[in-house]
Every structure is written in structure tokens, then in C-alpha cells.
């Protein structure tokens, strides 16, 4: 019998180091609810799949779930496009679960709080549970107006200027970590909007790569589909703020008082496993890659 919930990610051989880090970080914790683990294969090697099997992870090959003009060329230029289309069909890749949680392969788990909270909450609601790209520690949003112009430019490019104007100054909800029940109306609405957007795009660019996340934000903000915004510490965007390290607890924490532990990291910086200088609570610093494996080491 499957568990009532499953956590799903996706990856290829190039991303496998990060994917393995995620799986090991999940396995390191103890949780309130049982769940299975699944991976959508968008280019894993035989050795990668063997390792995942030893971890008790179910691996299924990605399909071409949404067809659109130039799909083959786009997937060659940006293999991540296949992940973005496949994850919207998790229920068919991994049938039989009541609750589904998605994590990008460049996420890792430091404490069980986010998984415990999001799986429980999603199981009791038809809302998507998702985190916001806005936090008191993300100084970019308070010091520079440019980020809001960038977001509006993305909306304009993918969904038109009228939508761009309507979405201006609405904090971005990040699609790298989310959970919802199998019965949520968000599933099909997201598929429909993203499918329509892909038919209209002419080239694989960084802007078009954001169309799925932008579409989800449109559904939640403008069409008022059910959603619950979770704490930023459940999907900490390292592009906006590095954490601090607390030597007493051995945990990474928010870089401002009261220095609460961060539950899940999303390694969104351009180089994922580079060494970082991380300030310590109480003074000093540590220098290491911001990964689960290096924190353990």
C-alpha cells in the first residue's frame, strides 16, 4: 500500500549531485506523516537510477505531456522545460496518492517543519500551499525597484501587457516548493493556462522559462484559485539572501534576529555548489558550499 502522500522532484545526470543531496536531506529527518518519494527522469544515467532505487525512490521517465511549436528544439536548449511540463501531471506519473508535494532538485531539507506542515495542511484543503519570494531579509525588494520591473517584463512577454499591469507589485509565489491535494482545482487550471501560453511563445528564452510560475501566480492572484502562503523559511531563496550559521544549534538561520532556523533551502544562485562565506551568529564566519552534504561534513 502506498503512503497517503508523495514528494516528487525531477532531474537529469547534470543535476544529480543536487538531486541526491535533496534525497539524503529528506531521509535524514523524522516526520509526522508517512510519504513516498518519486523522481521524474528527464535524463538520468543508469548509475543515477540505481542509486535512487537503493534509496527507495520510485523513478518514472518523463513524457511529452504538453506539445507546443518547437518543443523538441526548446527541450534541447533548455532541458528544464520538460520538468516544468511534467510536474503538472504528477498525479498520472504517481497515481494513488491523496496529497502531492513538489520540490525542485536544487532544494534541500534542514528541518522537518516545512514538510510536516505543508503535507498536513494540503491534505485538509483544496488549496495549493506555496511560499512567497518576499521576506524581511530579502533586501533587493526594499532597496531596488528594478526587481518589480523585471517581474512585470516577464508577465508582459508571456501573458501580455494588460496582465502585466494587473500583476504589478504582487509578490511572486515561487513554484519550486508547493503541496496540494489530488482534488485541488489548481491542477487542471494550471495545465490549461500553461498549455495555452506555450502555444504562443516563439523562442526558448529566460523569460519564457518562467511562464509556468507566472501562470500559477495569475491563477492565484487574478482568478482567486485557493491558495495558502507559507513562511519564507519553508522555501528560502538563496539568490535573495544567504542565511547565517548558528554554531550553538548547528543550523542555518535567518540572517536577522531572532535567527529562526530555516527549514528548506532553494539554491537559486547561478552557481549552485560554490563555496560561500556565511556569517555566524555571535561573530565570525564559515566558508563552505550551502548544501546538506557540506553542512553534515
SEFIKE-699234 format. One record per residue (C-alpha): residue number from 1; residue in one letter; x, y, z negated. Coordinates in pm, whole numbers, plus 50000, padded with zeros to 5 digits. Layout:
(rec NUM 'a' (X Y Z))
...
//
This chain:
(rec 1 'x' (50000 50000 50000))
(rec 2 'x' (50137 50344 50087))
(rec 3 'x' (50168 50614 49826))
(rec 4 'x' (49892 50880 49830))
(rec 5 'x' (50136 51137 49970))
(rec 6 'x' (50431 51159 50204))
(rec 7 'x' (50709 51413 50250))
(rec 8 'x' (50822 51445 50611))
(rec 9 'x' (51118 51605 50783))
(rec 10 'x' (51284 51570 51122))
(rec 11 'x' (51637 51571 51258))
(rec 12 'x' (51895 51463 51510))
(rec 13 'x' (52254 51348 51485))
(rec 14 'x' (52385 51706 51476))
(rec 15 'x' (52164 51787 51175))
(rec 16 'x' (52211 51454 50999))
(rec 17 'x' (52451 51583 50731))
(rec 18 'x' (52185 51830 50618))
(rec 19 'x' (51904 51576 50653))
(rec 20 'x' (52095 51325 50437))
(rec 21 'x' (52159 51598 50180))
(rec 22 'x' (51783 51661 50163))
(rec 23 'x' (51701 51292 50119))
(rec 24 'x' (51963 51248 49847))
(rec 25 'x' (51844 51558 49664))
(rec 26 'x' (51485 51430 49665))
(rec 27 'x' (51594 51087 49539))
(rec 28 'x' (51793 51250 49257))
(rec 29 'x' (51478 51376 49081))
(rec 30 'x' (51189 51218 48890))
(rec 31 'x' (50837 51322 48991))
(rec 32 'x' (50486 51322 48851))
(rec 33 'x' (50331 51168 49163))
(rec 34 'x' (50438 50883 49389))
(rec 35 'x' (50516 50969 49751))
(rec 36 'x' (50684 50815 50052))
(rec 37 'x' (50948 50972 50276))
(rec 38 'x' (50929 50997 50654))
(rec 39 'x' (51159 51130 50926))
(rec 40 'x' (51064 51219 51282))
(rec 41 'x' (51357 51118 51503))
(rec 42 'x' (51448 51385 51758))
(rec 43 'x' (51792 51242 51839))
(rec 44 'x' (51930 51035 51552))
(rec 45 'x' (52206 50781 51610))
(rec 46 'x' (52175 50412 51526))
(rec 47 'x' (52400 50467 51223))
(rec 48 'x' (52181 50757 51108))
(rec 49 'x' (51869 50541 51126))
(rec 50 'x' (52039 50254 50944))
(rec 51 'x' (52134 50484 50658))
(rec 52 'x' (51780 50617 50634))
(rec 53 'x' (51639 50264 50628))
(rec 54 'x' (51864 50185 50331))
(rec 55 'x' (51715 50488 50155))
(rec 56 'x' (51364 50353 50205))
(rec 57 'x' (51276 50622 50460))
(rec 58 'x' (51034 50547 50744))
(rec 59 'x' (51171 50674 51077))
(rec 60 'x' (50949 50722 51382))
(rec 61 'x' (51058 50853 51725))
(rec 62 'x' (50926 51191 51834))
(rec 63 'x' (50678 51204 52119))
(rec 64 'x' (50594 51483 52358))
(rec 65 'x' (50291 51590 52159))
(rec 66 'x' (50227 51918 52341))
(rec 67 'x' (50303 51963 52709))
(rec 68 'x' (50378 52307 52849))
(rec 69 'x' (50554 52460 53150))
(rec 70 'x' (50929 52400 53144))
(rec 71 'x' (50908 52167 52842))
(rec 72 'x' (51197 51942 52947))
(rec 73 'x' (51427 52239 53007))
(rec 74 'x' (51324 52403 52680))
(rec 75 'x' (51388 52087 52479))
(rec 76 'x' (51733 52058 52635))
(rec 77 'x' (51820 52418 52548))
(rec 78 'x' (51662 52411 52202))
(rec 79 'x' (51607 52055 52072))
(rec 80 'x' (51430 52203 51773))
(rec 81 'x' (51125 52272 51989))
(rec 82 'x' (51037 51903 51978))
(rec 83 'x' (51044 51914 51599))
(rec 84 'x' (50809 52214 51596))
(rec 85 'x' (50550 52039 51812))
(rec 86 'x' (50584 51700 51641))
(rec 87 'x' (50537 51820 51285))
(rec 88 'x' (50186 51943 51360))
(rec 89 'x' (50095 51580 51434))
(rec 90 'x' (50234 51427 51114))
(rec 91 'x' (49901 51264 51041))
(rec 92 'x' (49930 51049 51354))
(rec 93 'x' (50300 50975 51306))
(rec 94 'x' (50240 50867 50946))
(rec 95 'x' (49873 50768 50913))
(rec 96 'x' (49701 50666 50594))
(rec 97 'x' (49811 50939 50352))
(rec 98 'x' (49589 51181 50165))
(rec 99 'x' (49848 51459 50135))
(rec 100 'x' (50136 51565 50359))
(rec 101 'x' (50434 51786 50276))
(rec 102 'x' (50679 51918 50532))
(rec 103 'x' (51039 52018 50464))
(rec 104 'x' (51286 52141 50726))
(rec 105 'x' (51603 51933 50733))
(rec 106 'x' (51806 52227 50602))
(rec 107 'x' (51609 52233 50277))
(rec 108 'x' (51725 52061 49960))
(rec 109 'x' (51569 51999 49619))
(rec 110 'x' (51728 52119 49294))
(rec 111 'x' (51436 52059 49054))
(rec 112 'x' (51112 51858 49091))
(rec 113 'x' (50887 52158 49019))
(rec 114 'x' (50803 52255 49378))
(rec 115 'x' (50718 51902 49490))
(rec 116 'x' (50520 51829 49174))
(rec 117 'x' (50318 52150 49205))
(rec 118 'x' (50263 52154 49581))
(rec 119 'x' (50159 51789 49616))
(rec 120 'x' (49918 51813 49323))
(rec 121 'x' (49766 52139 49441))
(rec 122 'x' (49734 52032 49806))
(rec 123 'x' (49563 51708 49703))
(rec 124 'x' (49287 51908 49534))
(rec 125 'x' (49226 52166 49806))
(rec 126 'x' (49180 52209 50180))
(rec 127 'x' (49430 52499 50179))
(rec 128 'x' (49784 52495 50309))
(rec 129 'x' (50031 52564 50028))
(rec 130 'x' (50320 52771 50156))
(rec 131 'x' (50587 53020 50043))
(rec 132 'x' (50642 53381 50140))
(rec 133 'x' (50956 53538 50286))
(rec 134 'x' (50930 53821 50038))
(rec 135 'x' (51073 53833 49688))
(rec 136 'x' (51207 54096 49449))
(rec 137 'x' (51558 53959 49516))
(rec 138 'x' (51532 53982 49898))
(rec 139 'x' (51683 54330 49921))
(rec 140 'x' (51652 54352 50301))
(rec 141 'x' (51280 54418 50268))
(rec 142 'x' (51331 54706 50026))
(rec 143 'x' (51637 54869 50182))
(rec 144 'x' (51582 54843 50558))
(rec 145 'x' (51272 54898 50773))
(rec 146 'x' (51430 54707 51062))
(rec 147 'x' (51309 54366 50942))
(rec 148 'x' (50945 54471 50977))
(rec 149 'x' (51013 54594 51331))
(rec 150 'x' (51175 54260 51417))
(rec 151 'x' (50870 54070 51297))
(rec 152 'x' (50638 54295 51497))
(rec 153 'x' (50855 54244 51807))
(rec 154 'x' (50821 53866 51766))
(rec 155 'x' (50442 53892 51743))
(rec 156 'x' (50429 54123 52046))
(rec 157 'x' (50637 53882 52253))
(rec 158 'x' (50433 53573 52166))
(rec 159 'x' (50080 53694 52098))
(rec 160 'x' (50053 54045 52240))
(rec 161 'x' (50073 54398 52104))
(rec 162 'x' (49722 54402 51959))
(rec 163 'x' (49806 54105 51736))
(rec 164 'x' (50146 54259 51661))
(rec 165 'x' (49980 54573 51534))
(rec 166 'x' (49737 54375 51320))
(rec 167 'x' (50020 54170 51166))
(rec 168 'x' (50245 54468 51090))
(rec 169 'x' (50370 54476 50728))
(rec 170 'x' (50212 54140 50647))
(rec 171 'x' (50483 53939 50465))
(rec 172 'x' (50597 53640 50668))
(rec 173 'x' (50487 53299 50540))
(rec 174 'x' (50769 53053 50607))
(rec 175 'x' (50681 52725 50778))
(rec 176 'x' (50994 52545 50655))
(rec 177 'x' (50818 52409 50345))
(rec 178 'x' (50443 52351 50313))
(rec 179 'x' (50187 52097 50194))
(rec 180 'x' (49823 52026 50273))
(rec 181 'x' (49566 51751 50258))
(rec 182 'x' (49477 51537 50556))
(rec 183 'x' (49136 51709 50572))
(rec 184 'x' (49260 52068 50589))
(rec 185 'x' (49112 52273 50877))
(rec 186 'x' (49455 52431 50926))
(rec 187 'x' (49589 52126 51114))
(rec 188 'x' (49375 52147 51428))
(rec 189 'x' (49355 52526 51431))
(rec 190 'x' (49736 52543 51425))
(rec 191 'x' (49768 52287 51706))
(rec 192 'x' (49518 52475 51920))
(rec 193 'x' (49677 52819 51875))
(rec 194 'x' (50035 52693 51922))
(rec 195 'x' (49938 52490 52230))
(rec 196 'x' (49780 52797 52388))
(rec 197 'x' (50083 53011 52307))
(rec 198 'x' (50324 52763 52463))
(rec 199 'x' (50135 52768 52793))
(rec 200 'x' (50202 53142 52826))
(rec 201 'x' (50570 53162 52737))
(rec 202 'x' (50818 53185 53022))
(rec 203 'x' (51156 53106 52867))
(rec 204 'x' (51314 52945 52562))
(rec 205 'x' (51436 53236 52353))
(rec 206 'x' (51483 53303 51982))
(rec 207 'x' (51154 53492 51991))
(rec 208 'x' (50960 53204 52147))
(rec 209 'x' (51118 52965 51897))
(rec 210 'x' (50917 53149 51629))
(rec 211 'x' (50579 53105 51799))
(rec 212 'x' (50461 52820 51576))
(rec 213 'x' (50533 53004 51249))
(rec 214 'x' (50387 53325 51385))
(rec 215 'x' (50075 53140 51493))
(rec 216 'x' (50031 52994 51148))
(rec 217 'x' (50059 53342 50996))
(rec 218 'x' (49794 53471 51237))
(rec 219 'x' (49557 53192 51135))
(rec 220 'x' (49606 53256 50766))
(rec 221 'x' (49601 53636 50768))
(rec 222 'x' (49363 53724 51052))
(rec 223 'x' (49138 53418 51075))
(rec 224 'x' (49137 53371 50697))
(rec 225 'x' (49206 52998 50700))
(rec 226 'x' (49251 52867 50345))
(rec 227 'x' (49599 52912 50203))
(rec 228 'x' (49774 52942 49870))
(rec 229 'x' (50103 53133 49841))
(rec 230 'x' (50354 52952 49623))
(rec 231 'x' (50655 53103 49438))
(rec 232 'x' (50957 53204 49646))
(rec 233 'x' (51167 52969 49431))
(rec 234 'x' (50987 52677 49599))
(rec 235 'x' (51146 52773 49933))
(rec 236 'x' (51439 53004 49861))
(rec 237 'x' (51553 53170 50184))
(rec 238 'x' (51933 53193 50156))
(rec 239 'x' (51950 53429 50455))
(rec 240 'x' (51792 53696 50237))
(rec 241 'x' (51962 53625 49904))
(rec 242 'x' (52222 53388 49765))
(rec 243 'x' (52148 53253 49419))
(rec 244 'x' (52360 53286 49107))
(rec 245 'x' (52504 52988 48923))
(rec 246 'x' (52429 52930 48555))
(rec 247 'x' (52723 52742 48400))
(rec 248 'x' (52520 52652 48091))
(rec 249 'x' (52242 52471 48277))
(rec 250 'x' (52450 52372 48579))
(rec 251 'x' (52173 52507 48802))
(rec 252 'x' (52147 52774 49069))
(rec 253 'x' (51913 53051 48960))
(rec 254 'x' (51753 53369 49089))
(rec 255 'x' (52013 53646 49122))
(rec 256 'x' (51830 53874 48875))
(rec 257 'x' (51703 53844 48518))
(rec 258 'x' (51550 53630 48378))
(rec 259 'x' (51758 53400 48603))
(rec 260 'x' (51491 53134 48655))
(rec 261 'x' (51603 52811 48824))
(rec 262 'x' (51539 52782 49197))
(rec 263 'x' (51351 52463 49281))
(rec 264 'x' (51422 52428 49654))
(rec 265 'x' (51679 52591 49883))
(rec 266 'x' (51631 52665 50251))
(rec 267 'x' (51973 52707 50412))
(rec 268 'x' (51873 52964 50671))
(rec 269 'x' (52210 53135 50703))
(rec 270 'x' (52368 53099 51051))
(rec 271 'x' (52637 52857 50931))
(rec 272 'x' (52468 52604 50709))
(rec 273 'x' (52755 52442 50519))
(rec 274 'x' (53006 52723 50492))
(rec 275 'x' (53177 52798 50162))
(rec 276 'x' (53003 53077 49970))
(rec 277 'x' (53119 53295 49681))
(rec 278 'x' (52841 53263 49426))
(rec 279 'x' (52835 53487 49119))
(rec 280 'x' (52788 53322 48782))
(rec 281 'x' (52553 53431 48506))
(rec 282 'x' (52778 53586 48241))
(rec 283 'x' (53060 53669 48484))
(rec 284 'x' (53297 53502 48726))
(rec 285 'x' (53211 53313 49040))
(rec 286 'x' (53222 52972 49202))
(rec 287 'x' (53313 52914 49567))
(rec 288 'x' (53154 52618 49742))
(rec 289 'x' (52901 52530 50014))
(rec 290 'x' (52547 52579 49890))
(rec 291 'x' (52440 52216 49932))
(rec 292 'x' (52311 51949 49698))
(rec 293 'x' (52619 51732 49755))
(rec 294 'x' (52861 52009 49659))
(rec 295 'x' (52661 52108 49352))
(rec 296 'x' (52683 51748 49237))
(rec 297 'x' (53054 51739 49318))
//
